[in-house]
Amino acid sequence: MKKDRFDGIAFIYDALAYLVFGKSITSIQSIHFDKISKGKRILFIGGGTGKLLPEIDKKLQPSEIVYIEMSPKMMELSKQQTVTNPITYITDSYEVAKNYGQFDLIITNFFLDVLKEKALKEFILSTPSLLHQKGLWLVSDFRIDQKHPLKYIHKVLHLSMVTFFKVTANLQNTVLYNYVSLISERNFTQKASSFTYKKMIFSVLFQKK
């Protein structure tokens, strides 16, 4: 099996996420949309089944969405979502994003946790070049709280997730890094942050300095 391939679980992915996390994993992804002005050119990386696309389309009314998803099966499902504004679908690695110019907003929801440390740091370093001045980066993902008992609960749940995805998708990365700190160190400031599901899931809106 190829690395980090989610084709085999594409058609049950959303149901699995809801079974474990309920509505919290969906609602957190758009919680900061009210802080983003309409008409932005948006880069959406790793959108999965595209479940968030209709909400982006309706609430943000983008001038264009460039949608990058590696999994052909996930992309197939994404294209079934209703989108009225201009959208370009790209079934390829996130690394091709540099070929599509600069953006006003980048969305990476539950994408960074797939990257191993070297790739993660390289991506974070490259992100400012993908954004216009004062551009925004919306990041939603998992975290491990450093306080007990949440730390123990988060680690057990994360281990269960990693074990499942290693078997079904050949997931390579097994570590949750401190994404907020890593991004904050690299030419970004936090505009807003929220947490849900016992603080294991976060969403932070960053702005390029």
Secondary structure as GFF3:
##gff-version 3
##sequence-region A 1 209
A	DSSP	three_ten_helix	7	12	.	.	.	ID=ss1
A	DSSP	alpha_helix	13	21	.	.	.	ID=ss2
A	DSSP	alpha_helix	24	27	.	.	.	ID=ss3
A	DSSP	three_ten_helix	28	30	.	.	.	ID=ss4
A	DSSP	three_ten_helix	33	35	.	.	.	ID=ss5
A	DSSP	beta_strand	41	45	.	.	.	ID=ss6
A	DSSP	alpha_helix	53	55	.	.	.	ID=ss7
A	DSSP	pi_helix	56	60	.	.	.	ID=ss8
A	DSSP	beta_strand	64	68	.	.	.	ID=ss9
A	DSSP	alpha_helix	72	78	.	.	.	ID=ss10
A	DSSP	beta_strand	87	90	.	.	.	ID=ss11
A	DSSP	three_ten_helix	94	100	.	.	.	ID=ss12
A	DSSP	beta_strand	103	109	.	.	.	ID=ss13
A	DSSP	three_ten_helix	112	114	.	.	.	ID=ss14
A	DSSP	alpha_helix	117	130	.	.	.	ID=ss15
A	DSSP	beta_strand	131	142	.	.	.	ID=ss16
A	DSSP	alpha_helix	150	169	.	.	.	ID=ss17
A	DSSP	alpha_helix	179	184	.	.	.	ID=ss18
A	DSSP	beta_strand	188	196	.	.	.	ID=ss19
A	DSSP	beta_strand	201	208	.	.	.	ID=ss20
###
